[in-house]
Amino acid sequence: MANILLDGLYHIVNQSDTQIDIELSDAFHPVFKAHFENNPLLPGFLQLDIIADILKKEIDTISNAKFMKPILPKMQISYVISETKRGERIKIVDSKSGTLSDFRVTWKRI
């Protein structure tokens, strides 16, 4: 299912099997204008939707979600993906702040 909130929100800088680097749009994107007007940041649910969109998968379950530091407009962030016994662990990191978010997901089977 397409998510119109993602239109123009990010672009992929680099992609491998275990890491996807993206750059977020500026603060004028509707997501950042709505969340929050004078202190824009990327909502947690969109952090998850972005990786699902890139991988063309649909999330089944989310567990152990930790949103530790804000993700701001124009940031270049990396999704680091690793296999676990119960799905995939996805860490969102950047070179300046380290780990920003960390969660485990299982994908719906098609």
C-alpha positions as CSV (number, residue, x, y, z in Angstrom):
1,M,0.0,0.0,0.0
2,A,1.4,3.4,-1.0
3,N,2.0,5.9,1.7
4,I,1.6,9.5,0.4
5,L,3.4,10.9,3.4
6,L,6.6,9.3,2.1
7,D,6.4,11.2,-1.3
8,G,9.5,13.4,-1.5
9,L,10.4,12.7,2.2
10,Y,13.7,10.9,1.5
11,H,16.0,9.8,-1.2
12,I,18.4,6.8,-1.2
13,V,22.1,7.7,-1.2
14,N,23.5,4.1,-1.0
15,Q,22.0,0.7,-0.6
16,S,23.4,-2.8,0.2
17,D,21.9,-6.0,1.7
18,T,22.7,-4.8,5.3
19,Q,22.7,-1.0,5.1
20,I,20.6,1.6,3.4
21,D,21.7,5.3,3.6
22,I,19.1,8.0,3.0
23,E,18.9,11.7,3.1
24,L,15.7,13.3,4.4
25,S,14.0,16.3,2.8
26,D,14.2,19.8,4.3
27,A,11.8,21.2,6.9
28,F,9.3,22.3,4.2
29,H,8.1,18.8,3.6
30,P,4.5,18.4,5.0
31,V,5.6,15.7,7.5
32,F,8.0,18.1,9.1
33,K,5.7,21.1,9.0
34,A,3.0,19.0,10.8
35,H,5.4,17.3,13.4
36,F,6.2,19.8,14.8
37,E,5.9,23.3,13.3
38,N,8.7,25.0,15.3
39,N,10.6,21.9,16.2
40,P,10.4,19.5,13.1
41,L,11.3,15.9,13.6
42,L,10.6,12.5,11.9
43,P,7.7,10.7,13.6
44,G,8.6,7.2,14.8
45,F,5.9,5.5,12.7
46,L,7.5,7.0,9.5
47,Q,10.9,5.7,10.6
48,L,9.4,2.3,10.2
49,D,7.4,3.1,7.1
50,I,10.5,4.3,5.3
51,I,12.4,1.0,5.6
52,A,9.2,-1.0,4.7
53,D,8.8,1.2,1.6
54,I,12.4,0.8,0.5
55,L,12.4,-3.0,1.0
56,K,8.9,-3.3,-0.6
57,K,7.7,-5.2,2.5
58,E,4.8,-4.9,4.9
59,I,5.4,-4.9,8.6
60,D,3.7,-7.7,10.5
61,T,5.0,-7.1,14.1
62,I,7.2,-4.5,15.8
63,S,9.0,-5.3,19.0
64,N,11.6,-3.7,21.3
65,A,11.2,-0.3,19.6
66,K,13.4,2.4,21.0
67,F,13.4,5.9,19.7
68,M,16.4,7.5,21.5
69,K,17.3,10.7,19.6
70,P,15.4,12.9,17.3
71,I,15.7,12.6,13.5
72,L,15.6,16.0,11.9
73,P,15.1,17.4,8.4
74,K,18.1,17.1,6.0
75,M,19.8,14.4,8.2
76,Q,21.6,11.7,6.4
77,I,20.8,8.5,8.3
78,S,21.6,4.8,7.8
79,Y,19.3,1.8,8.3
80,V,21.5,-1.1,9.5
81,I,19.7,-4.4,9.1
82,S,20.7,-7.7,10.8
83,E,18.9,-11.0,11.1
84,T,17.7,-12.3,14.5
85,K,15.9,-15.4,15.6
86,R,12.7,-13.5,15.7
87,G,12.9,-11.3,12.6
88,E,15.2,-8.5,11.7
89,R,16.8,-5.9,13.9
90,I,16.9,-2.5,12.4
91,K,19.1,0.3,13.8
92,I,18.9,3.8,12.5
93,V,22.2,5.6,13.0
94,D,24.1,8.7,11.9
95,S,27.7,9.5,11.9
96,K,27.4,12.3,14.5
97,S,24.9,11.0,17.0
98,G,25.3,7.2,16.8
99,T,22.2,5.1,17.3
100,L,19.0,7.1,16.9
101,S,16.4,4.3,16.9
102,D,16.5,0.5,17.3
103,F,13.7,-2.0,16.7
104,R,12.9,-5.5,15.6
105,V,10.3,-6.3,12.9
106,T,8.8,-9.3,11.3
107,W,7.5,-8.9,7.8
108,K,4.2,-10.2,6.5
109,R,4.6,-13.2,4.3
110,I,3.2,-12.8,0.8
